[in-house]
């Protein structure tokens, strides 16, 4: 059995906005006499939009109507209707996610992505998508080498540490080519707030080339520190984003540095200083002359399109095939995840823990994420089901497990819950902190899911 899913990826970035459409093939890897084992076996991009400059209304607002028109035109060019799309992701990235109306814009354009699509942002997710979309994860998996991937865009640089094809750490720096914008005369039209105290330039000034080159070199130093190529000082922390889940810790081992993003296109290709009205070419040149390119480095298979390809091709996962679903109206979108540790799972006052976390989530519908058990027995499953039923009270029951036991747990829960209570148990899923979950219509015995973070901030 094979089934194609159509996925959209939209990236509204600091500098550019892009869309891709891809086809994801799902197949059953198990024999005819075994429990189905559904896997995503192929991801193929079938349409790439033009790379558009992100439309803005002044420096602090995204032009949502212009983005809607842009996406409508790209769908028409692709010859695909919104109703044909099954899954994917819309993300607002970099400095654009800090605009005053970023959340409203996400809401306004979410209907351009079919019945099951997510509107997401957040530097940790961006790092993962860019690392996958650029080919850096595949390179690490193929070679066994440790890679630091840097997706350097207009406002931020998303970082990922990859060991043997596994992303083990993410981070984000306020380093990008569009932190300063200049008009054709070379006068500054925009200065990002993140540069406050780092530069003595001001809007309207026509800075000397040397000043801009010094800024590019300063930003490059932060990237060198992040890759472990030079000693760390206070600059790294100064340029770390507040939105990232944790402060980036440079690797101690020898790494291959991988690049993607718009600035990556300026590393090996000469660009005129003001070609894009920013310092992207200067930053690319500084990187080319730095320690980042004197050691092992690669340009991503996809550079400026890395994040959007990650969003369109790599945001969707499949649950395990031994699942349980009763009275659940699908698809479900943006459900906050309450993740518990193995120790918390074993506590008999599970209800108290869950009640506290639900209050923080501020939503009636939550997903309870548990480690589950390896080789669980009937008594273990029964005890866990009883604790879950008591902890969730009269709420719908959505449970995701790491272990392969969702069907057995769901069957036990169904005996404890009223017959009309929605109950869904999925397995083989892991969640980072502060996650949200979207669940799509079933594909055979599995469910396509998107695990994401929603981080939108406004900087004053």
C-alpha positions, -999 to 999 in steps of 0.1 A, spaced: 0 0 0 13 34 -9 -4 68 -5 7 102 -17 3 133 6 5 168 -8 24 192 14 29 229 13 57 249 28 55 287 32 83 307 48 77 344 55 112 355 64 130 387 73 141 393 37 121 369 15 89 349 12 87 316 -6 64 286 -11 70 251 -22 47 221 -29 59 186 -24 46 151 -26 52 127 3 48 90 -3 37 68 26 41 30 23 36 -1 44 70 -17 51 56 -47 69 48 -81 54 12 -91 47 11 -112 78 24 -85 102 11 -54 119 13 -26 93 45 -5 96 38 28 78 67 49 68 73 80 48 94 66 20 99 95 -4 97 133 -3 97 151 -37 94 188 -44 70 193 -73 68 232 -73 90 260 -62 78 296 -61 98 326 -70 118 341 -41 98 373 -32 108 401 -10 86 400 21 60 427 19 60 450 48 38 479 60 66 501 74 93 484 95 71 470 122 42 453 104 39 425 78 15 432 49 -8 402 53 -30 411 23 0 413 0 12 379 12 -23 364 6 -22 377 -30 13 364 -35 3 329 -23 -29 329 -44 -8 337 -75 17 309 -67 -11 283 -62 -24 293 -96 10 290 -112 15 255 -96 -19 244 -109 -29 230 -75 -59 240 -54 -57 246 -16 -82 217 -11 -57 193 -26 -31 200 2 -30 175 31 -2 188 53 28 211 57 38 243 75 35 280 73 62 297 93 72 333 101 109 334 107 137 356 118 129 393 126 96 390 108 83 369 137 88 399 159 66 422 139 36 436 158 10 417 137 29 385 131 3 363 148 -25 380 129 -8 374 96 -3 337 104 -41 335 110 -49 354 79 -29 331 56 -34 298 73 -64 289 50 -40 289 20 -26 256 31 -56 232 29 -73 213 56 -43 202 76 -15 227 78 3 244 107 11 280 113 44 279 132 73 299 142 102 296 167 139 295 163 143 259 175 119 246 149 134 268 123 169 253 130 156 218 126 137 225 94 167 244 78 191 216 88 169 190 72 160 211 42 196 221 34 207 185 33 230 189 63 212 161 83 215 138 53 252 147 49 259 139 86 240 106 84 259 96 52 294 105 64 291 100 102 306 135 107 295 160 133 281 191 116 272 226 128 246 239 105 241 277 102 211 290 83 220 327 79 191 348 68 181 385 70 176 388 107 188 357 124 211 327 121 195 294 131 220 268 144 219 230 147 245 206 160 241 172 141 258 140 151 255 109 129 224 123 113 207 133 146 200 169 156 212 171 192 212 208 199 196 240 184 202 277 189 197 311 173 217 342 170 207 377 160 231 376 131 218 383 96 223 404 64 193 426 68 199 440 103 208 472 85 189 483 53 203 510 30 188 528 0 205 532 -34 225 562 -22 239 541 7 219 559 34 206 538 63 169 533 62 166 507 90 187 497 120 176 466 140 172 471 177 195 441 183 224 463 172 218 489 199 251 495 217 271 476 191 272 503 164 274 541 164 255 545 131 220 560 128 192 562 103 198 586 75 236 583 78 257 572 48 283 551 65 317 545 51 323 510 37 348 504 65 320 508 91 298 483 74 327 459 69 336 462 106 300 453 115 300 423 92 332 412 108 317 415 143 287 395 133 309 369 117 329 366 150 298 355 168 293 327 142 329 317 146 324 314 184 292 294 178 311 269 157 338 265 183 364 279 159 375 308 182 373 315 219 340 326 233 334 360 248 304 381 258 295 388 222 280 353 217 255 358 246 249 394 236 237 382 201 218 352 213 180 355 208 157 356 237 132 333 219 155 303 217 148 275 241 183 275 255 216 293 251 238 279 224 268 259 236 296 257 210 308 222 202 342 211 216 349 185 189 361 191 154 330 198 132 321 205 96 303 238 92 274 238 69 257 269 55 223 278 41 201 309 40 203 340 18 237 350 31 251 316 22 247 325 -14 271 354 -9 300 332 6 314 318 -26 297 341 -51 308 377 -54 280 402 -49 281 440 -50 280 457 -16 246 472 -20 231 447 -44 203 438 -20 202 471 0 217 454 31 250 440 44 243 404 32 272 405 6 296 419 32 287 393 58 291 365 32 325 379 23 335 381 60 325 345 65 345 334 34 376 350 48 371 337 84 380 305 102 346 292 93 358 286 58 394 277 66 384 245 82 359 219 69 328 235 55 301 228 30 274 249 13 240 233 18 224 214 -11 197 240 -8 207 275 5 181 302 4 153 276 1 165 254 29 139 264 55 109 264 31 119 230 18 122 218 54 87 231 61 72 216 31 90 182 30 102 175 66 76 189 90 53 159 88 58 127 108 38 95 111 26 80 144 30 43 151 5 19 135 -9 3 167 -32 33 176 -66 38 192 -91 65 180 -127 69 192 -151 99 186 -123 123 176 -131 149 150 -100 153 128 -80 172 119 -69 188 152 -48 219 152 -25 237 177 -32 215 207 -7 223 236 13 193 248 17 185 285 49 164 286 57 143 317 89 125 326 92 88 334 93 97 371 62 119 369 44 92 350 48 68 380 35 92 406 0 85 419 -8 122 423 -6 124 385 -38 144 385 -22 172 405 7 175 381 -15 174 351 -39 200 366 -10 224 371 3 219 336 -32 223 320 -36 256 338 -4 268 322 -15 255 288 -48 275 290 -67 252 267 -94 226 273 -80 203 247 -45 192 256 -22 163 245 -7 143 274 27 131 263 42 102 283 72 79 280 50 48 283 66 14 289 88 -11 271 70 -45 271 42 -33 294 21 -59 311 -17 -58 316 -15 -45 352 9 -17 342 -13 -5 314 -44 -7 335 -29 13 363 -16 40 339 -50 42 322 -67 47 356 -44 75 365 -49 92 331 -86 90 333 -87 105 368 -61 132 359 -80 145 328 -114 145 345 -141 153 319 -117 165 292 -112 147 259 -84 122 262 -55 127 238 -24 107 248 9 103 229 35 78 240 71 71 231 67 34 237 47 11 213 15 5 235 -11 31 223 -37 6 212 -37 -14 244 -38 18 265 -66 32 244 -87 0 247 -83 1 285 -92 38 286 -123 32 265 -136 10 293 -131 37 319 -145 66 300 -181 74 290 -189 61 255 -191 96 239 -158 108 253 -132 115 225 -102 93 230 -71 91 209 -38 73 217 -8 75 195 27 61 199 63 64 187 63 102 192 87 124 211 81 160 221 104 189 229 95 213 256 67 238 249 54 218 220 21 220 201 6 192 180 -15 190 148 -30 156 139 -43 149 104 -67 124 89 -54 88 91 -32 73 65 -39 36 67 -36 27 104 -13 57 111 -19 94 117 3 122 101 13 146 128 33 179 130 51 186 163 60 222 165 67 253 187 48 285 185 70 314 195 59 349 184 74 379 202 73 416 199 104 436 207 99 471 220 
